[in-house]
Amino acid sequence: MNAAKKRKLRQIAHHLDPVVTVGDKGLRDTVLAEVTRALRDHELIKVKLAAGERDDRRALADAVAKDTNSELVYIIGKIAVIYKENTNADPRLSNIKRHG
């Protein structure tokens, strides 16, 4: 992802609320399924990471992106922004199509 696209995604994500929380039990199949569903519908989402340490949160965000075949746009504090393009996304749900 180039810098311009990343900057645009950051602008769109700024006003979003987290749609999924990854708890202290880590990545469960149900959590990954919910992230996958949210990415399919919204393309760009925020995920709240409940892990304690910064390195743990980074590893968790990287794992979410890898396991859902998406891209980690950025991570700040306990919030990760993840993007996966969906050319068939519903324009009423897609954060990219609504705000992009």
N, C-alpha and C positions, 0 to 999 in steps of 0.2 A: 504494500500500500504506500503510495507516495505521500509526501508531506501535505500537499494541498487537500487531498481527499481526507487525510487524517484530521486536518484542521476543520474541515467542513463537518465531519462526523462529531467532533468534539463540540462544535457549536450547537448542533442538533441535540446532542445528548445532555447538554447542560441543564435543560429544563425537565428532563425525564426523571421519574421516580423508579427505584429498583422494583423489578417485577418478580425476581426470584431471590431467595436467601439461601446461601449454602451454610448450613449449620456446623456445629463443632464435630459432628459425626462424619463430615466430609462429603465426598461425592457419592451419592447413592443413585441407583438406577432411576428412581422416581424424580430426583432432582435433575438429572441429565435429561430425562424425558420432558420435564417442564421447561428447561432452558431451550431444548430443541423446538418445542411447540412455540415458545415465545419468539424465538428467532425466525421461525417460519412465518409467524403472523406480523411481527413488528420490524424485523431485519436488524434493528439497532436497539439494544437493551442495556439496562444497568442491572448488575448482579451484586447483592450485598454479601460480603464475605465475613463470616463470623470467626475466622481463625485469629489467634492472638498476635503473633509476630508478623512483621512486615514480610520476611522471607517466606513464611508459611502462606500468607495471603497471595503473594506473587506466584508461588508454586500452584496454589489452588486455582487461581485465575488462568494460568497457562494450561492446566489440566482441563479446565472447562472448555477453553477454546479448542484445544487439541481433540478432546472427545466429541465435540459437536461440529468439527470441521469448520470452525469459524475463526475470526481474527480478533485478537485482543487489541482494542484501539488504545486504551490507556487504563491505568489503575491509579487511584488517588485515595489514600486512607483505606477504608474498608469497602470501597465501591470500585467495581471493574465495569468497564464499558466494552461490550462485545458486539461484533458486527458479522452478519452473514447475509450476502445478497440473495434475494429471492425475486426472480423476474416475474413470478406469478403471484406476488403478494397482493392482498386486498388493499387498494388505495385508502380505504377508510381506516385500516388498522396499521399500515406501514408508517413508521416514524420517518422514513426516508421520503416517501411519496407525499406525506402530509406536510412535512417541515422543510424538505429539501428543495 
